[in-house]
Amino acid sequence: MMRFYRAFLIMLALSAVAPGAMASAMQPPPQSEFLPVEDIPPGEQIPAFTMVGAAYGFVWVVLLGYVWSIASRLQEVESEITALESRGK
């Protein structure tokens, strides 16, 4: 049982020190300027127009669905109010 605690304490001490040392050893040196990516395979390229068009289309469909939902519920409420007014007179 003492070996377990000793191994646990050693691993705990290494995990507290090692992440910073490991991260700095694994990272490449920082770049001082922008370097464009070259030679991208055509299968990995996505035209921006397609993504923006899909996003705007999705937002418009959701917005129109929401407005239609509100309009239909409003019609139901107005018909119920009309029915209650005619019943009260």
N, C-alpha and C positions, 0 to 999 in steps of 0.2 A: 504494500500500500504506500510505503514511503517512496518507492521508485516512481509511482504514479504522480505523487505530488511534486517530486523533484522534476520529472519530465514536464509536467504541466507548467511549473514556474519557469523553466528554461524556455519553453515554447511561448509563454506569455511575454517574457523579456525580449525574445527575438522578434515577436510580432510587433512590439512597440517600437523597436529600432529599425527593423528591416524594411518596412514599407517605403520610407523616405529614401533609403539607400538603394533599394531595388528600382524605384520609380526613376530616380536620376540616372541610374546605370542603363536603363532600358530605353530612355527617350533620346531621339536624335537631337543634335544641336538646333537651336532655334534659327529660323530664317530671318534675314534682315529685310527682305522684300517679297512681293507677291510673285509666285511662279505659277503660270497657268499649266493646267494638266494637258498633256499632249498624248496623242495616240490612244484615245478611248475607243474600245470596240463598239461598233454600231449597235449591238444588242443592248448595251448598257446606257445608251444615250436616250433621254426622254425629252421631247420638245416641250419647251415651257408653255407654248400656246395650248397644248392638249391638257396640261395639268391645270392651268388657270381657267380654261373654258369649262373643264369638268367641275372645278370648285364653284365657279359662279353659277353654273347650271344647277348644281345640287342646292345651293343657297336659295336660288329663285324657286325651285320646286318646293322646298320646305316652306318658304315664305308664302307662296300661293296656297299651299295646302292649309297652312295655319289661318290665313284670311278666309278661305272657303269654310273652314270649320267654325270660325267665329260667326260668319254670316248665316250659316245654317242654324246654329244655336240661337242666334238673335231672332230669326224668323219664328222658331218654335216658341220663344218667350213672348213675342208680339202676338202670336195667334192665341196663346193661353191668356194673355191680358185682355184681348178682344173678347174671348169667350167668357171670361169672368165679368167683364163690364156689361155684356149683354144679359148675363144671368142675374146681375144685381139690379137691373132696372125693371 
